[in-house]
Amino acid sequence: MSDRTQTGRGRRGERGDIDFKAHIREVARQLLGEPNKALSKRDQLRFGRHGSLAVNVGGPERGTFYDHEAKQGGGVLDLIRRETGLVNGAAIEWLRQHVDGGIPAPTHADGPAPRLKPSAAPIRTDKPAPKLGKPVAEWVYRQADGRPVMRVLRFHPGGDPANKTYRQERANGAGGWTPGVSGIDFVPYRLPDMAHAAGLVFVTEGEKAADLLVAAAIGPATCNPMGAGKWQDSLTPWFEGRDVVILPDNDKPGAAHAELVASALHGVAARIRIVHLPGLPEKGDAEQWLDAGGDGEELLRLVDATPDWRPPLGIWDRIRAIAPHSPSLQRLVDGDFSKLAGQRREQRDQALGSALKRAGFNFDEMREALIGWALGAGAERLADGREDYFEQIWDRAGRLVPDHIPLPNEEPLPLRRDTRPPLEFPLTCLPATMRDAVEAIQWRTQAPVAMCAQSVIAAASLAVQQHVNVVLPMGSTKPVSLFCISTAMSGERKSAVDELAVAPVRQWEAELAEEYRSEKLTYALGMEAYGAAKEAALKDKANRGDRDRLETALEQLGDPPQPPMLPIILADNLTVEGIERYFADKGRPSIGMFTAEGGKIIGGHMMSDENRMKAGATLNLLWDGATLNRFRSGDGAHRMPGKRLCVHIMVQPGVIEQLMTDRTLSDLGTLARFLVVVPPTTAGSRLWRETPVEVELALQAYSRTMLSVLRRPAAHGEAENELTPRGLHLDPEARAAWIRFHDEVEVKLKPGAEYDAIRPFGSKLAEHAARLAAVLAVFEDADAIGISAAMMEAGATLARHYAQEALRLVENGQSNQDLTAAEVLLAWLQDKHVQRFTLKTVYREGPTFLRDRDSAAKVVAVLEKHGWARRLPSGAEVDGKPSREAWEVYQGPRQGVLKGTRGV
């Protein structure tokens, strides 16, 4: 197919031909709408969400199209025929009516009629095009009053669901439809819903995702017709004053489309946020996110954690920002052309293009700058259709040699919005001995008070859980086992705190181990004697042949001796199988999982992908006090009632992120059973101080109290490793206090109320309060026969504190793993005083969880988006070597990393 260069539309060639190729761009826009800007190039426009329809507007294939899904293509008239059904003269007449300026009508006044030059060949197909068949889906766009404007139809040509193609039709005003959408004013999808609803408006990339969001009662949702890159100006006014949330597909076109929509709505919408849904596969969208279990509650949390979108700097704003660091560029910006060989505007354009190329700008950015430069000729050349003018400037700019341009320190966006500060841990509600122990541990370690208190409360729960259950006002009986998590950065002295809090338990373990050695010897001797007596009974000649006599002799021996219970109370890295085997094999019925290195549990075998659901279900059963049942082919079936487990895991923020955002554990309700504290750091204030004698006395009193509770015989059933704890009731005033707290929480759980964002945890808050009250009561008085009102109020106070911590976790956006990873990386860069870095710097030398290029790129992109890392021109030097991709760290004030953990 020949390519005839023509600068005007509809001009005649020397032979009177009409060059249809010159009209391909406008024909495509008329029939297909706006192209996908993210995938289009100078010589080729791409249409469709994934750019499957290519229209060549330049280069050797100019004037042709090809549909990669339908496997068909052709020229201008073929495209008209495909989209409208018009052929031959009717297609040409359509072209005359719809192309700007038209094409010459046939005339014989000054010679023969112009010879039309259609495509060199009919529609080209690599295989026979399957029939469209009937549409399998229809989406109708309506005015705010419900009148139809257009519709989008989806087809599966040949009946193949994997082969999708779309058609658009406009309403003809008579109840029917006309192919194509030229000449209409586009409206947002589901406009009637959007126009009559207040609050958030969600913008998706496609109609189906919008429908699903509405069906899930998440809120009004909309999109623009024809997918990514097709936003029309007529859509924008409908979003005036609205709070817009854009949900992009998880691919480059989706990200580019989100930026396009945000740019179009900037200055019109009251607020704009782009929320990237977590866990999406490549090209995934809101539909896949909802199918995976996403819901409105989680989406609103993501929205709250997302900063407002701000427009990127315009091309000339960017040029002026870096011009002071490039003398040649600064002279051109100032209009100083004294260094140029000539003064023509074309020479100015060439100088500017070369300077921009050296500074790292790409072709499209250079073209945009030249068109907007009043001192050059770019706008004029564009009006003449001279796209080759910009290509020539780019080509002549020569080899790219980046200037050294330190980027300006514009104020970056915070990685998280400011949230409520952490509350002081309510130590005053603890019994005196417990409170004194917390203060003593804090004095000794200078660790955060909340972490010290969490460790002591968890240790007390371990001591008490074997003795009592708490009886709730509705009559249900619950264990007093607590599951606790303390979050702190490395260096917060987690291990030192944990060692002091569980020191009495370690001492009791040592005592049990000494008893075990003696009991094990007694057991071994007893088994030997039992075996000898049994063997003698079997060999006794008097018993031979007389079954009744033999049975009587064996009965007289009695049951064999039972092995002593194992002396292990504390474990730092349990598995589900390990817990079950320990309880089944004469392990003690009350144990604790305490560790200052929570990563061993969360990142270990127990919480691996294949074991996480089983682990969550087992933890739930133990927290609830249910009977464990174990069935194994090797050792048969075991029924294990009366078991108790207390948990205290100390973790770093990056590790807790894996736990608190886990979908499986959240759906199982496991996370709602944990009490979490995220205290502020004490680093920088831990100056040396002598330890007064009062600290040692307080720790000794704590140890005596703990040991007195631990050493008390625990009530058990027929087997000594099956606990039967006594029920601890609330006295009448305590019962009334619990009911008041229960109702207080329930009111706060309603939609939009204070605890709405933590509803799963809030639904168990009253039970948490009762468990805490029981632990405090028995720690203070091991013989307590009930829970007093004062202890119940103390338990409620602690529960309120844990609720506020849970709210801070939500508000700090710790459901977003990428933000947390970005905070940790930024802290590392700032602590190491890194000024410039590459991806290799990050995954070779940076935080341990970033150990490959993809994960490093993802986190660096978050820093770049928020302005904490700025991309340098290609070729910029890092550590004395040029790098294709490099970034510069923002050198202004530090980011407060992990509010509630550092610098709060």
N, C-alpha and C positions, 0 to 999 in steps of 0.2 A: 504494500500500500504506500503510494508516494506521499510525501509531505510537502505541501506548497506553503511557503511562508507568506502570510498576509497580515498586515497590521491593522486593518479595519474589518469590522463585521460586515459580511454580505458583499464585499467588493468583488468585482469581476476580475478574473484572470485575463491574460492576454488573449486567450481563445474564447472569451465569453463564458468560461466555466464559473460555477458558484462553488466556493470552497466550504463544504459542510464542516470540515475540521475546525474552522475558526469559531464555530458555534458550540463546540462540545461542552465547554465549561458552563455556559448559560443553560443549555438544554439539560445537563445533569442537575443543576440546581433547581430548575423548574420542575423536573420530574421526581427528583430524589430528595429534595430539601437541602439543608446545609450538610457539608461533608463532615466526616469525623476528623476534627482538626488534629487530634493527637496522633493519628496514623497517616495523615496526608503529607505529601511532599510537594516540592515546587512543580514537578512535572506530572504528578499523579495525585488525584483526589481519591480518597477512600470513603466509602459509604457503608453504613451498618455498624452495629455495636462492635463487631470484631473486624470491621474493615474488609469484609469478604468481597465487596463489589468495588473494582478498581476502574477509574476513568482516567485515561491518559490525556492530559491537557498540554503536554509538551514532549519534546524528545522524539525519537524515531517512530514511536507508536502513537503519536498525537492523533486525536480524533477517534480513538477506539475505546471500548470498554470490555471488561471481562468479569464475569461472576464466578468466583472460585467455588461457591457452594453448588450452583446449578450447572457448572461446567459449560458455560456458553458465553459468547461475546460477539462483537461486531462493531459497526460504525454508528454514526449519528442517527440515521434513519432506522437502523436496527434497534437502537435504544428506545426511540419513540414508539416503534411498533411493539416492543416488548412491554413497555409500561402503559401504553394507552390502547393497544390493539389496532391502531390506525396503520394503514399500509399505503404505499405508492403516493398518489396525489393527495390523499387525505392526510398522510404524514407530513408532506411538504406544506400543506395548507396550515397544519398545526404549527409548524415551524415559523411560518410567516406571521401568524397571529401572536405567538408567545415570545419570540426572541426580540430582545430590545433592539429597536431600529429596523426589524424585519429583514427579509431578503427580497431581492428584486422580483416583482411579479412578471410573468411572461409578457413580452411585448414584441411587436414586429415593426415598430415605427422606424427603427434605425438599423434594421438588419434582422437576421434570424433570431429566433428566441434563444435565450441563454441555454446552453446545454448543461443540464444538472449533472453534477458529479457525485453520485452516491458512493457508498462504501465500495471498495474494490471487490468485496465478496459478501454474500449473505451471512446471516448470523453463523459464526464459527462455533462448532461444538466438538469437544474432545470425545464425547459420547452422546448418544441420543438423549435429549433433555426429557426427563420424566414429566408426565402431566402433573399439573399442580393439584388437581383434585379439589375436593371441597375444603374450605377453611376449617382448621381444627380449633381455632381460638379467635375471639373477636374482642377488641377493646374500643369502646366508643368514647370519644372526647366530646364534652358538652359545655355549653355556656353555663353561667351561674344559675340561669333560670331553667336549665334542663334541656334546652334545645340542642340537637346534635350538630356538631361542627365537622367532624371527620371520624374515621374509624381506621384501626390497624387490624389487618387480618394476618394470621399465621397459617402457613401451609406446610405439609409434609409431602413434597413431590415424590410420586411413586409409592406413597404410603410408608415411607421410611422415616420413623421418628427422629433419627439422627440427622436427617436432611431437612433443615428448616429454612424457609424463606418467607419474606413479609411483603405485603402490599398495603398501600395507603389509598383511601378513597375519601372524597369530600362529599358532604351532604348536598343534595341538589335542590333542597327546599320543597320538594314534592313527595317526601317520604322515601326517596331512593338515594342511590349513591352513584358518583361519577369517578372513574379512575383518576388518580393523581390528586395532589393537594396544592397545586399552584393557585395563587391569588387569594388564599384564605388567611385570616388572622388566627394564628395558632393560639390555643388556650391550654393551660395545665390540665393534666389528666385528673379526673375526679374533682373538677372545679366546684361543683355544687357542695360537696362535703367540705372542701377546704374553705370556701367562702362563708359558710355558715357555722364554722367551729372556731373557737378561740384557742389560745395556747400554742404549743409546738406544731410545726408543719414539717413532716419528714419528706425529703426528696430522694427518691431512688433512681436507679438507672433505667428501669423497665416497669411496664405496667403490672406484670404478675407479682413482682415484689411489693409494689404499692398495695395491690389488692390483699395480699397476705397480711401486711401490717394492719390494715383496716379490719380484716377479719379477726385478727388477734386482739382487737380493741386497744391497740397501742396508740392510735391517734390518727388524725387526718394525714394521708400520705398521697404523694403525687409524683409525676415525672413529666418529662417533655417527650414529644413524639420522636420516633426513629432512633432512639438510643444515644450513646455517648457521642459528644462533639456536635450535637444538633440543637443546642439551645437557641431559641428564637427570641428576638427583642420583644415581640408582642406578649411573651410570657411574663416578663419581668414586673410590669405594674401590678400584677395580681398578688405580689408578695410584699407590697408596701406595708411597713410597720409590723411585719410578722417575725416571729422567732423561728428561724429556719435551721433544721438539722439535715445535713447532706450525708447520705449513706452510700459511699462509692463501692463499686465492685472491686474485688481484690486483684487488679491488674493495672498496667500502665495506662491504658485508655480510660479505665475507671477513675484513676487518680487525676488524670488530666481533665476529665469531664467535671469532676468535683471542683477543681480550681476554676474552670470555665464558668460554672454556675455561680460559684461564690463571687467571682469578679463581676458577673452580670448583676447580681443582687446587691453588691456593695453600694451603700448610700441609699438603698431603697428599703431593704429589710432592716428591722430594728436590731437584729442579732443574727449572726451566722456562725455555725460550728460544723466542722467536717469530722464525723465520727467513723473511724476505721474499726469495723466489727472484728473482735478477736477470734482467732481459730479458723478463719476462712481458708478453704483450699484456693489454689491458683484459679482465678476467674470466678471465684465464689461471690455470692451476693447475699442480700438479706434473706432470700428464700432458704439458702443452705443454712444460714445462721439460725433461723427459726426452726428448721427441721432438726438441728442439732440440740434443741432444747432452749434456745434463747427466748426470753420473754420480756414483757414491758418493764418489769421491775429492774432487770439487769440492764436493759437499754437506757433507762433513765439514769442509772448510776454512771454508765459510760458517758452519757451526755453531760452530766454534772461535772465529770472529771476532765472534760475536753475544753481547752481554752478557746476563746473567740478567735475566729479566722480574721486575719488582717491581710490586706492586699500586698502583693510583692511590689517592690519599687518599680516604677516605670523605667523604660530603657534610658531616658535622659536623666532621670534621678540617679540611676546607677552610674551612668557615665560621669556626672558631676561629682559623685561621691568618691570615685577613684582617680579623677583627673589630677588632683594635687600631687599624686604620687607618680604621675607619668608626664614629664615636661612636654613632650610632643603632643599629647592629648590635651593638656591644659591650654596650650597655645591655640589649638583649633577651637576649643570650647570658648575661649576668649575672643575669637575672631582675629587672631594674630597670624597672618599668612606670610610674614616676612621671610620665613625660612623655605618657602616653596619656590620651585623653579619658575612657576608661572602663576597667574592670578585667576585663571578661568575656574568656573565653578566645578567643572569636571575634575580639575586637578585637586581642588579642595576635597571633593568626595573621595578621590583616591587616597589622599593623605589620611582622612578620617577613617576610611575602611581599613587601611593598613595598621593604624594605631589601635583600632578596636580589635583586629585580629591578633595583634601582638599581646593585647591585654586579656585575651582568652574568650572574647565574645564569639558566638557562632555566626553562621551566615544569616540566619533569620533575624538575629538581633542586629547585625550590621545593616541589613536591608531596612529594618524598621527605623533605625537611627537615621539613615540617609534620607528616607522619605520624610521624616519629621524635622529635618535640618533646614532652616530657612536660608542658610548661607550656601547651600549646595543645589544640585540639579536633580536630586532624587525624585521629588514629587512630580516634576515636569516629565521625567523619563517614564515614570509609572503611568502618567496620563496618556503617554504615547504608546503604551503597551510594550515598553522596552525592558522586559524582565532580564534580557541578556546583559543589560547595562550593569546590573548589580552582580551578575555572575562574573563579568569581566573584571570588575573591581576586586572581587574576592580572589579570583585566580591570580591577578597581578600583585596581590598583597604579599606574595612570596611565602617562604617557609616560616612557620609559626615559631617565633622566639618570644616566649612570655616575658613581659616586664615584671620586675619585682615590685608588687603592689600590695603593701600591707593594708588589710581591709579596715574600714572605719569601725569604731566601737559603738555602733548603734545599740541602744538598750534592748537586750533580748527579752523574749517572753518567758515568764516563769514556767517551769515544767509542770507545776501544779498550782492551782489557785490557793490563795491564803485560806486557811481554815482555823477553826477554834484551837486555842492552845491547849496542851494537855493539862488536865486537872490534877491537883495534888492528891496523892493517894490518901484515903481516909483512915489514917492510922488510929485515930482516937476511938474508932469503933471496935478495935481488937482488944481482947483480954490483956491485962497488964503484963503478964509474963510474955505473951506473944509479941506485944508491942515493944517491950524492952528488948526482946531478941532481934526484932527487925532493926531497931535503932543501933543496936550493938554491931550487927553485921554490916550495916551501912557505915558506921564509924570505922570499922576494921578495914573494909574494902573500898570505901568511898564510891561504891557503885550506885546506880539510880535507886531511890527509895522503893519505887514500885516493884522493881525486880527483886529486891530483898524481901519485900512483903509477900510477893507471889511465891517465892521459894519456901518461906516459912509456912504459909497457908497450905501449900501443896503437901509439905512434909507432915503437917498436922492432920490433913485428910488421910494420908497413908496410915498414920497411927490409929485414927479413930474408925476407919471404914470396916475393920474386922469386928467391931463391937456393937455398932448400932446401925439401924436404918431410920429414916425419917418418915413419919406418917403424916401425909398431907391432909388438909381439912376434908377433901372429898373421899378420904378413906384409903387411897392408894399408898402403898409402901415403897419407898425408893432408897437405893443406896446413898451414902454420903460421899462417894468417890467423886473427886474433882479432876477434870481434864484441863490443864493450864498450859499456856504458851507465853513466854516472855521474849520480846524482840529487842535486840540491841546489836550495835555494830561491833566488829572485832575490836578487842582492847577494852571492853567495858567490864571486864573481870567477872564474866559469867561463871567460870569454873570455880573461882574463889567463893562466890556467893553460894553456889550449889553445895560445895563441900561443907561449909559451915552449917547450912540449913539441914542437911541430912546426916551430919556427924553423929547424932544420937542413934539414927537408924543403922549406920555402919557399926556402931558399938554393939547394938543388939544383934546384928548379923554375926559379929565375932563371938558373942555369947552363944548364939544358936549353933555356930560351927563347932564350938568346943563341946556342947551337949551332943551334937550329932556324931562326933567321933566316938564318944562313949556309947551312945545308943546304937551306933552301927556295929560296934564290937559285940554288944549284948545281943543284937539281932543276929549276927553271924554265928555266935555260939548257940543261940536258941535254934536257929535253922539246922545247925549240925546235930544238935540233940534231937530235934524233931525228926530229922531224916533218919537218924539211927533207930529211933523208936519205931518209925514207920516200917523201916526195912526189917526190924526184928519181928514185928507183927505179921508181916507178909511171909517171913520164913518159918514162923512158929508152926510145927507139924500139927499142933492141935487145931490150928485154924484152916489147915488144908482140907479141902473138900467140904468144909462147913461154911457156907457163905454167910449165914446169920452170925456165926461166931466171929468171922473176920470183920464184918461190918461193925459189930459191937466193939471189937478191939480198936478199929480205926477211929470210931466215934469218941472213944475214951481219950484218944490223943488230942482231940480238940482241933481248932483252926491253927494253921501254921502261924508263926510270928509275923507281924507286919513290919515292913521296913520303916525306919524313921523318916519323918518329913525332911526334905532337903532344906538346908539352912540359907537359901538364897531369897532375899527380899527385893533387892534393887537390881535392875538391868538397864543398860543404856542403849540397847539396840535389839529389840525383840522382833520376831516375825510371827505371823498368825500360827504357823505350824509349831514354832517354838513355844508360844503361849499354851496351845492346846496340849502339846506333849508334856510340858512342865506340870500343868494341872492334872493330867492323866497319870503321870508317873510319880506320885507322892510329892509333888511340889507343894509348897505352902499355899494356902487358899487366898492369901492377901499379899499382893506384890505391888511394886511401883516401877514405872518406866520413867526414870529421871536421867536427863542428859543435858550437858552444856554444849553439846555438839549436835544439834537437831538435824543437821544435814545428813548425818549417818542414817537417820530414820526416814526423813522425807525423800532423800535421794537414794535410799538403799533398797534392799529386796522387798521390805514390807510395803513400800509405796510405789513399787514399779508398776508399769502400765498393766501388766497381767495380774497383779495382786491387789491393786488399789481398791477395787470394789469389795473383794473379800475382806481386806483389812478394815475398811470402813464399816462393813456389816458386823464384824467381830467386835470392834470397838463400841459400836452402838449397843450390842447385846450386853457387854460388860458394864457399860455406863448405866444401862437400865436394870442390871441385876438379874438378867435372864439366865436360864440354864444353858450351858454349852453342850452341844452334842457332837461327838466326833466319830466318824466312820472311816476306817482305814482297812484296806485288804490285808495288810501285814499284821496289825495288832488288834483287829476287831473293832467293836463299837464301845464307846465310852459315853456315859451320861455324867455331866459334871455340874451339879448345882452348887450354889453357895460360894461362888468365886468373886473376888474383888480386884480391881485394877485402878490405880491412881496414876495420873500422867502429868509430868511437867517437862516440857520441851523448851530449851533456850535456843533461839535461832537468830541468824542475821537477817536483815530485811530482805535481801535477795532470795534467801531460802524460804522464808515464810510466804513469799509471793507464790511460790509453786504450790504451797498447801492451800492458802486462803482463796486462790482463784481456781482451784480444781473443781471442774464441773461434776465429776462423779461423787466426790465427798460432799459437795454442796447439795446435790439432789438426794443423797442418802440421809442428809440431816446430821452428818458427823460433825461438820464445822460448827453447827449451832450448839454443840455440846461443850465447846472449848471456851474458856475464859482467857482473854488476851489482854496483855498490857504492852504498850509501846511508849516507854518512858523517854524523857529527854536525856541527852548525854550529860555526863559529869566531866567528860574529858576537858582538860585545861584548868580545872579547879581543884584537882586532887593533890594539893600540896602536902608535904610531909607533916605529920602530927603524931605526937606520942599517944599511945593507947592508955586511957585511964583505967584504974582497977575496976570501975563500975561496969566497963564493957565485959570484962572477964566474968564478973559476978552475974551479969545478965545472961550470958551464954551458958553458964553453969546451971542457973535456975531453969532455963529453957530445956537444957539437956535432961535435968531431973524430971521435969514434967513429961517430956516426950517418952522417956524410958518407963515412967510409971504407967503410962497408957499402953505402951508397946508390950510390956512384960505381963500385963493382966491376961489371965487365961481367956481365950475367946470361946464363946459358945459354939458348939458344933453338933452335927447330927450323929448318925451311926458311925460315920467315918470322921476321923479327926481333921481331915482336910476338906470338910464340907461345912462352911460357916452357917450358923443360924442366928444372925444378929438380932438383938432385941429391938422392938419398935420404940422410937422416941417421939412422943406426941407433943404437939404445941399446947401449952396451957391456954385457957380461954382468952386471955388478953393477947397472947401471941397469935392465936388463931385469928382474932379480929384484925391484928396488925397485918397478918399475911393476906387476908382477904382484901384489905384496903390497898395493899401493894399490888395484888393481882389485878384489881379493877383499874388502878392507876396505869399499869402497863397496858391493859387491854384497850383503854381509851387512846393511848399513844400509838397503837398499832393500826388504827384505821387509816385508809389511804390519805396521804398528804400530811399526816400527823408526824410527831417527832421520831417515832420508832418505825415508821413505814419502810425506811431504807434497810432496816435490819430485822425484818419481820420473822424470818426463821429463828434467829437467836432470841428475839424478843418473846416469841411464843413459849420459850423455855425459861424465861427470866425469873418467873415466880418460883419455879422449882429450883433454879440455881440459888435463889435467896434462901430457901428452906434448907438446902444442903449446907450452905455456908453457915447458917445459924446453928445447925446441928454440930458441925465441926467445932465451932467456937465454944458451944456449950459444954461438950464433952472434954475438950482440951482444958477448959477452966475447971471442970469438976467431972472426973471420970465416972462418978456414981450418979450423975444427973439422971433424974427420972422423967424430965420433960424439958421443953424449950421455953424460956421465959420471954416476955414481951421485949425486954431490953436486947436479948440475943437476936430475936426476930427482926427488930429494927436495925440492928447492926448488919445482919445478913442482907436486908433490903438496901441499906446504904452501900454496901459493897457491890451488890448487883447493879445499882444505878451507876456506880463508877465504871463497871465493866461495860455497861450499855453505852456510856459516853465514849469509851475507848473504841468500841465497835463502830460507832458513828464516825469517829475520827478516821478510822481505817477506810471507811467508805468515802468520806469527803476528801481524804488525801489521795484518792484515786488508786489505792493499792490493788484494785481489781485489774489495773492495766499493767501487764508485765513489762511491756516495752518502755513505759515511763520509768518504772523502777530501775530497769537495766540502764536506762539513759542517765539516771541520777547517780548510780554507782560508778558508771564510766566517767561522768563529768567530775565526780569527786576524785577519782584516780588521776585524771588529767591535771586537775588543779593541785592536788597534793604533790604530784611529781613535777610541777611547774613546766608542763609540756606546753609549748607555744604552737608548734606545727606537728602534724601527725598524718600517717597514712593508715589504711585499713590493716596493713601488715603490722604496724605498730600496735594496734589494738589487739589483734588476735594472737600475736606472739608474746607481747609483754604486758597486756592489760589484765583486767579482772579475769579470774579463772573460768567463769561461765561463758566467756566470749572466746571460743577456741577454734572458730572457723570463719571464713570470709563472709559467708552469708549472714551469720548472726551478727558479726561486727558491722556489716553494712546497714542492717536493719536498725541497729541502735544508733549509729552515727547519723542516720537519716532523721531520727527523732531530734537529736541535738541540732542538726542543721535547720530543721523546720522551725524550731523555737529560737534560733539565733545564737545558740551557745557555741556552735561550730560553723565556720564560714568556709565554703568551698573556694580553693585557690585556683588560679588559672592553670591549665594543663602545662606541665613542664616546670612548675614552681619547685624550688629546692627544699628538701627536707633532709636534715643531717648531711648537707653538702652534696646531695644527689638529686637530680631532676626526677619528678614523680608525675605520672599521668593523672593520678587522683590524689589530692591532698587537701587538708583542712587546717584552718587556724582557729585556735581556741579563743573565745571572747576573753579579753584581758581586763574587763571592768570588775565591779564587785562580784563576789562569789555567790553562786546559787546556794540557798539553804537546802541541803540535800536531805531528803526524807524527813520532812517536818514531823516533829515528834521523836525523831531519832538523833538528828544532828542539828545543832544551832537553833533550837526552839527557845 
